[in-house]
Amino acid sequence: MYELAGAAAPNNPMHEYVTLYPEVVQAGSLQNALQAVADDAGHGLAVELTSSPGWRHVAARVESDNHGANVLMALGERYFIVDCWTGGVRMASGSTPDLSEVVGALHSWLEGPRVGELVAQWPFLRTWELAEAHERGEAVPVRWRQLRDAAARTGDTGLHELVEAAFEQEPLRGLSPGRSMYWLTFSRRAAPPICHDLPRAMPLGNGRYRVRFGDGRLQELVPHQATFALL
């Protein structure tokens, strides 16, 4: 364990956190502090280090079956930032200065509740429409609606027309759409890992589109050609 006085030394990785997080500094790392609170509460959590060595003192994670969560200490003000995941999809997020609240939320999440139940129990967390759609198995239609709304708001006529033309094609409507930089992309699944072998398209202006095929080929096409190239 770190002594608080020693942690104030500039070469100590925890020295910037002494004032805001004294109990974490005393424990030596966020992992140790979370584990101690979880053990005292009898939750039986196994708190792990993150995969990044650079965050080993100020971040931690828990995981069970398909559920997992990451915790990170904010710098400059006291907040523990929590992200809850399932199947590679971020389902809830929030922050709190209370370490016991963090541990309680982690324990609840690993019990496997619906995300709406989780945020009702722990109000410092929030969720969103797409996360709940993933739970219902309805992520693809929600992603299409959100993409169409966003494309209509951009004022980019080429993008809007491309998205609408793609949506009219039933085979494409069954895929999960997305945006990657300027590209309209498609995946056979809405949750990671996302497919990268399907064609994608981007508007070039002047009524023309660039299509990148799964094998890396590029082709410039007019709207109806671009739509059918995506099929």
Helices and strands as residue ranges (DSSP letters): H 4-7, G 15-17, H 22-27, H 30-41, G 53-55, E 59-64, E 67-73, E 80-86, E 89-96, H 99-110, H 115-121, E 125-126, H 129-136, H 139-154, H 157-167, H 170-173, E 176-180, E 183-187, E 200-205, E 208-212, E 218-221, H 223-229
